[in-house]
Amino acid sequence: MIEQDDFDIHTRLHTIVRGEDEAAMVESVGLALVKLPDVLNRLKPDIMIVHGDRFDALALATSAALMNIRILHIEGGEVSGTIDDSIRHAITKLAHYHVCCTRSAEQHLIAMCEDHDRILLAGCPSYDKLLSAKNKDYMSIIRMWLGSKDMVRVMRKKGIEHHPNFRAVKHVPFDQFIQLVAHAGCMIGNSSCGVREVGAFGTPVINLGTRQTGRETGENVLHVRDADTQDKILHALQLQFGKQYPCSKIYGDGNAVPRILKFLKSIDLKEPLQKKFCFPPVKDNISQDIDHILETQSALAVDLGGTNLRVAIVSMKGEIVKKYTQLNPKTYEDRLELILKMCVEAASEAVNVNCRILGVGISTGGRVNPREGIVLHSTKLIQEWSSVDLRTPISDALHLPVWVDNDGNCAALAERKFGHGKGVENFVTLITGTGIGGGIVHQHELIHGSSFCAAELGHIVVSLDGPECLCGSQGCIEAYASGIALQREAKKLHDEDLLLVEGMSMKKEEVVSAAHLIQAAKLGNTKADSILRTAGTALGLGVVNILHTMNPSLVILSGVLASHYVNAVKDVINRQALSSVKTVDVVVSNLADPALLGAASLVLDYTTRRIY
């Protein structure tokens, strides 16, 4: 088949030792291991693609791993209940990249501590051909069948070879074989083909014995596990023969190959080859018992804001069961001490409210490396918060896995799981609070960027000579539309005695805030209203830039200022945006606490992976 596809064949390697017993299999692996080093030294491949679970594939993977050659394993993570499982999983442990066929296989790979970012859920490559292969010209193929010596020998003993409806076949080319399978009244045996590929046609299958135990199957497969009596098989044939089942797409949708090609092209051959395993940072395991089953699975959510430090117990459905709030300390030591104290207290209280804590999710301002659980550097709102490892001390204290991400990203995750973004493929969330942040979800996945700096939407520049931003630049959205920016403008008006209007009053010790500016605008203060309109316009221009860059179908405004800006943003889009993006929906978040819900989502959705 490789020759028929006109590949240039650089080396032919004969390694299979004749024989049907286990010793021959071992000898074949040994022979391959002896011959492969010379071949690989000559070819020097960038990537070795290893398929499936055969013993000769194990020899390839072993050689490549020991010679520091990248390995891409196709069809890992599946379960079949035989020695094939051990071989397949051994190849998985040697491989650097993984292409799996089903979501269950993907979950198995994750459970085996494989790197999430190096797993592609593509579907089965053979399905690309299977789902478009069925035609009606199959009688001519049936006439081309060849005889197998072993099968013919059995048939002769039974006298079956004289029956006109029986043929014995040793090998049929793939294109012809799938036509036979597609038009068969039933397929019977213990081949993986029966439980995998045949589902593409809905052909009835009788799977005999235990060889394929654990494989995912469609409704077209009837299992006869204990096939030691003739009656069971005959009964199964009576139930299955001639039925037509719907096409099963458990193993693919017909687009695996382009996904795999895209995945291959995305591999950076310059990145370090050393394989990493994603062991969950859990110290102790808790035994499963009836109390755990009856408990509500929950997350411990932590929100590190510019002003407050909040911890909450959040259920799987997004219900905030209990919440704790303290002022965020100014120093690193005090802050970490308070986080640990509040988390320990909340985890202890979780038992009383019948919640089982699955892990800890932390939402914080600044740039975060979510893979390592490290705050790289924070905003000026959170001082002494750079190069901080949050995962290790909290995991050590609570014996729970810990996830950390930027507060804007967490808000987007909250919308994806609990809010307007649920089921939306491409959307952007903008947080309008003390600062301006955001998160981008593209093709259902959160975008972090090459240096974890994606979605710093508050620092989109909308004016070259605008007010100074906390980041050191000028004219950022945050310098116009954040709570700090509005507070700054409110103070200016107040200092000039231009803030208070009829219906407003302030105590001497009261701090001027953005809320006073909003109140003044509502009561007819034209200067306050002008400042808010300018802020809304700046935010709207930033959104237009996002629309022209990302082209999302939805923009979600979140935070305490969202409702004040939504109409202004829509107006700017109508005036300034290209006509092709004006259809975007702009909505105000309906989530009461997106930061905490987003932090909880880090825990509750930790098994969600990338799909091309």
Backbone hydrogen bonds, N-H to C=O, Kabsch-Sander energy under -0.5 kcal/mol:
donor,donor_aa,acceptor,acceptor_aa,energy
5,D,1,M,-1.2
6,D,3,E,-1.9
7,F,2,I,-1.4
9,I,7,F,-0.6
10,H,8,D,-0.7
14,H,12,R,-0.5
15,T,13,L,-0.7
17,V,15,T,-0.6
25,M,21,D,-1.2
26,V,22,E,-2.2
27,E,23,A,-2.6
28,S,24,A,-2.1
29,V,25,M,-1.9
30,G,26,V,-2.4
31,L,27,E,-2.6
32,A,28,S,-2.2
33,L,29,V,-2.3
34,V,30,G,-1.6
35,K,31,L,-1.9
36,L,32,A,-2.7
39,V,35,K,-1.2
40,L,36,L,-2.9
41,N,37,P,-2.2
42,R,38,D,-1.6
43,L,39,V,-2.5
44,K,40,L,-2.6
48,M,70,R,-3.4
49,I,47,I,-0.6
50,V,48,M,-0.7
50,V,72,L,-2.9
52,G,74,I,-2.5
54,R,51,H,-0.5
58,L,54,R,-1.3
59,A,55,F,-1.4
60,L,56,D,-1.6
61,A,57,A,-2.6
62,T,58,L,-2.5
63,S,59,A,-2.2
64,A,60,L,-2.6
65,A,61,A,-2.5
66,L,62,T,-2.1
67,M,63,S,-1.3
68,N,65,A,-1.4
69,I,64,A,-2.7
70,R,46,D,-0.8
72,L,48,M,-2.9
73,H,71,I,-0.6
73,H,97,Y,-2.6
74,I,50,V,-2.7
74,I,72,L,-0.5
75,E,99,V,-2.9
76,G,99,V,-0.7
85,D,82,T,-1.5
86,S,82,T,-0.7
87,I,83,I,-2.0
88,R,84,D,-3.2
89,H,85,D,-2.9
90,A,86,S,-1.9
91,I,87,I,-2.2
92,T,88,R,-2.0
93,K,89,H,-2.0
94,L,90,A,-1.1
95,A,91,I,-1.9
96,H,71,I,-1.7
97,Y,71,I,-2.3
98,H,118,R,-2.5
99,V,73,H,-2.8
100,C,98,H,-0.5
100,C,120,L,-2.7
106,E,102,T,-2.0
107,Q,103,R,-2.4
108,H,104,S,-2.2
109,L,105,A,-2.1
110,I,106,E,-2.1
111,A,107,Q,-2.6
112,M,108,H,-1.4
113,C,110,I,-1.9
114,E,109,L,-2.1
118,R,115,D,-1.8
119,I,116,H,-1.5
120,L,98,H,-2.8
121,L,610,R,-0.7
122,A,100,C,-2.1
122,A,120,L,-1.0
123,G,100,C,-1.8
124,C,251,Y,-4.2
127,Y,124,C,-1.4
128,D,124,C,-0.5
128,D,125,P,-1.4
129,K,125,P,-0.6
129,K,126,S,-0.8
130,L,126,S,-2.3
131,L,127,Y,-2.5
132,S,129,K,-0.9
133,A,130,L,-1.6
134,K,130,L,-0.6
138,Y,136,K,-1.8
142,I,138,Y,-2.0
143,R,139,M,-1.6
144,M,141,I,-1.4
145,W,142,I,-1.4
152,V,148,S,-3.0
153,R,149,K,-2.4
154,V,150,D,-1.9
155,M,151,M,-2.6
156,R,152,V,-2.6
157,K,153,R,-1.7
158,K,154,V,-1.6
159,G,155,M,-1.0
160,I,155,M,-2.2
161,E,155,M,-0.7
162,H,159,G,-0.7
163,H,160,I,-2.4
166,F,163,H,-1.5
176,Q,173,P,-0.5
177,F,173,P,-3.0
178,I,174,F,-2.5
179,Q,175,D,-0.7
180,L,176,Q,-1.8
181,V,177,F,-2.5
182,A,178,I,-2.3
183,H,179,Q,-1.4
184,A,180,L,-0.6
184,A,181,V,-0.9
187,M,204,P,-2.0
189,G,206,I,-1.9
194,G,191,S,-0.9
195,V,191,S,-0.8
196,R,192,S,-1.7
198,V,193,C,-2.4
199,G,196,R,-1.0
200,A,197,E,-1.9
201,F,198,V,-1.9
202,G,198,V,-0.9
203,T,198,V,-1.1
205,V,220,N,-2.5
206,I,187,M,-2.9
207,N,205,V,-0.6
207,N,222,L,-2.2
208,L,189,G,-2.8
208,L,206,I,-0.6
209,G,224,V,-2.5
213,T,210,T,-1.7
215,R,212,Q,-2.2
221,V,218,G,-1.5
222,L,205,V,-2.6
222,L,220,N,-0.5
223,H,221,V,-0.5
224,V,207,N,-3.0
225,R,223,H,-0.5
227,A,225,R,-1.2
228,D,226,D,-1.2
233,I,229,T,-1.1
234,L,230,Q,-2.5
235,H,231,D,-2.6
236,A,232,K,-2.2
237,L,233,I,-2.4
238,Q,234,L,-2.2
239,L,235,H,-1.6
240,Q,236,A,-2.2
241,F,237,L,-2.7
242,G,185,G,-2.3
243,K,240,Q,-2.1
245,Y,202,G,-2.5
248,S,199,G,-3.1
252,G,249,K,-1.1
259,R,255,N,-1.2
260,I,256,A,-2.6
261,L,257,V,-2.7
262,K,258,P,-2.2
263,F,259,R,-2.3
264,L,260,I,-2.8
265,K,261,L,-2.3
266,S,262,K,-1.2
267,I,263,F,-0.6
267,I,264,L,-1.1
269,L,267,I,-0.8
271,E,268,D,-1.2
278,C,113,C,-2.7
279,F,277,F,-1.4
282,V,280,P,-2.6
292,H,289,D,-0.7
293,I,289,D,-1.6
294,L,290,I,-1.9
295,E,291,D,-0.9
296,T,354,N,-2.6
297,Q,295,E,-0.6
298,S,356,R,-2.9
299,A,314,V,-2.9
300,L,359,G,-2.5
301,A,299,A,-0.7
301,A,312,A,-3.0
302,V,361,G,-2.7
303,D,310,R,-3.0
304,L,302,V,-0.5
304,L,363,S,-3.3
305,G,303,D,-1.0
305,G,308,N,-2.3
309,L,326,Q,-3.6
310,R,303,D,-2.3
310,R,308,N,-0.5
311,V,324,Y,-2.5
312,A,301,A,-2.7
313,I,322,K,-2.5
314,V,299,A,-2.8
314,V,312,A,-0.6
315,S,319,E,-2.7
316,M,297,Q,-1.4
318,G,315,S,-1.9
321,V,313,I,-2.3
321,V,319,E,-1.1
322,K,313,I,-1.0
324,Y,311,V,-3.3
326,Q,309,L,-2.4
328,N,307,T,-2.9
335,R,331,T,-2.2
336,L,332,Y,-2.6
337,E,333,E,-2.3
338,L,334,D,-2.1
339,I,335,R,-2.5
340,L,336,L,-2.3
341,K,337,E,-2.2
342,M,338,L,-2.8
343,C,339,I,-2.6
344,V,340,L,-2.6
345,E,341,K,-2.1
346,A,342,M,-2.5
347,A,343,C,-2.9
348,S,344,V,-2.0
349,E,345,E,-2.2
350,A,346,A,-1.7
351,V,347,A,-0.6
351,V,348,S,-0.8
352,N,348,S,-0.6
352,N,349,E,-0.5
353,V,349,E,-1.3
354,N,351,V,-1.3
355,C,350,A,-3.0
356,R,296,T,-2.7
357,I,355,C,-0.7
358,L,298,S,-3.1
358,L,356,R,-0.5
360,V,401,P,-2.5
361,G,300,L,-2.7
362,I,403,W,-2.3
363,S,302,V,-3.2
364,T,405,D,-1.8
365,G,304,L,-0.9
367,R,377,H,-3.0
368,V,452,F,-0.5
369,N,374,I,-3.0
372,E,369,N,-0.6
373,G,369,N,-1.6
374,I,369,N,-1.7
375,V,388,V,-2.8
376,L,367,R,-1.9
376,L,374,I,-0.8
377,H,367,R,-1.3
382,I,379,T,-1.3
383,Q,381,L,-0.6
387,S,375,V,-0.8
387,S,376,L,-1.2
388,V,375,V,-2.2
389,D,387,S,-0.6
390,L,373,G,-1.8
390,L,388,V,-1.0
391,R,373,G,-1.4
394,I,390,L,-1.3
395,S,391,R,-2.6
396,D,392,T,-2.7
397,A,393,P,-1.8
398,L,394,I,-2.4
399,H,395,S,-2.3
400,L,395,S,-0.5
403,W,360,V,-3.0
405,D,362,I,-2.3
407,D,364,T,-1.9
410,C,406,N,-2.3
411,A,407,D,-2.0
412,A,408,G,-1.7
413,L,409,N,-2.3
414,A,410,C,-2.4
415,E,411,A,-1.9
416,R,412,A,-2.3
417,K,413,L,-2.1
418,F,414,A,-3.1
419,G,414,A,-0.8
419,G,415,E,-0.9
421,G,415,E,-0.5
422,K,415,E,-0.5
422,K,419,G,-1.6
424,V,421,G,-2.0
427,F,441,V,-2.1
428,V,554,L,-2.1
429,T,439,G,-2.8
430,L,556,I,-2.9
431,I,437,G,-2.1
432,T,430,L,-0.6
432,T,558,S,-3.1
433,G,431,I,-0.7
433,G,435,G,-2.5
437,G,431,I,-1.6
439,G,429,T,-2.1
441,V,427,F,-2.8
442,H,440,I,-0.6
442,H,445,E,-2.9
444,H,425,E,-2.8
445,E,442,H,-1.7
447,I,440,I,-2.4
448,H,446,L,-0.6
452,F,449,G,-1.1
454,A,448,H,-2.3
456,E,453,C,-0.7
457,L,455,A,-2.1
459,H,456,E,-1.6
460,I,457,L,-1.5
462,V,475,G,-3.0
463,S,475,G,-0.7
466,G,463,S,-0.8
469,C,473,S,-3.1
472,G,469,C,-1.9
475,G,467,P,-2.4
477,I,460,I,-1.5
478,E,458,G,-2.6
479,A,476,C,-0.6
480,Y,476,C,-0.6
480,Y,477,I,-1.6
481,A,477,I,-3.1
482,S,478,E,-1.2
483,G,433,G,-3.3
484,I,434,T,-1.8
486,L,482,S,-2.4
487,Q,483,G,-2.3
488,R,484,I,-2.3
489,E,485,A,-2.0
490,A,486,L,-2.4
491,K,487,Q,-2.3
492,K,488,R,-1.7
493,L,489,E,-2.2
494,H,490,A,-2.4
495,D,491,K,-2.9
496,E,492,K,-1.4
497,D,494,H,-1.5
498,L,493,L,-3.7
499,L,493,L,-0.6
504,M,501,V,-2.1
510,E,507,K,-1.2
516,H,513,S,-0.6
517,L,513,S,-1.2
518,I,514,A,-2.2
519,Q,515,A,-2.5
520,A,516,H,-2.6
521,A,517,L,-2.2
522,K,518,I,-2.1
523,L,519,Q,-1.5
524,G,521,A,-1.4
525,N,520,A,-2.6
526,T,524,G,-0.9
529,D,525,N,-2.3
530,S,526,T,-2.2
531,I,527,K,-2.0
532,L,528,A,-2.0
533,R,529,D,-2.3
534,T,530,S,-2.3
535,A,531,I,-2.3
536,G,532,L,-2.7
537,T,533,R,-2.3
538,A,534,T,-2.4
539,L,535,A,-2.3
540,G,536,G,-2.4
541,L,537,T,-2.5
542,G,538,A,-1.9
543,V,539,L,-2.1
544,V,540,G,-2.3
545,N,541,L,-2.1
546,I,542,G,-1.9
547,L,543,V,-2.7
548,H,544,V,-2.3
549,T,545,N,-1.1
550,M,546,I,-3.5
551,N,546,I,-0.9
551,N,547,L,-0.9
553,S,426,N,-2.0
554,L,426,N,-0.7
555,V,585,D,-3.0
556,I,428,V,-2.9
557,L,555,V,-0.6
557,L,587,V,-3.2
558,S,430,L,-3.6
558,S,556,I,-0.6
561,L,432,T,-2.0
562,A,559,G,-1.2
564,H,561,L,-0.8
565,Y,561,L,-0.9
565,Y,562,A,-1.1
566,V,562,A,-1.6
569,V,565,Y,-2.5
570,K,566,V,-2.0
571,D,567,N,-2.2
572,V,568,A,-2.2
573,I,569,V,-2.2
574,N,570,K,-2.2
575,R,571,D,-1.7
576,Q,572,V,-3.2
577,A,573,I,-1.8
581,V,578,L,-1.7
582,K,578,L,-0.7
582,K,579,S,-0.7
584,V,581,V,-1.6
585,D,553,S,-1.7
587,V,555,V,-2.5
587,V,585,D,-0.5
589,S,557,L,-3.0
597,L,593,D,-2.4
598,G,594,P,-2.6
599,A,595,A,-2.1
600,A,596,L,-2.2
601,S,597,L,-2.0
602,L,598,G,-1.4
603,V,599,A,-0.7
603,V,600,A,-0.9
604,L,600,A,-2.8
605,D,601,S,-2.5
606,Y,603,V,-1.4
608,T,605,D,-2.1
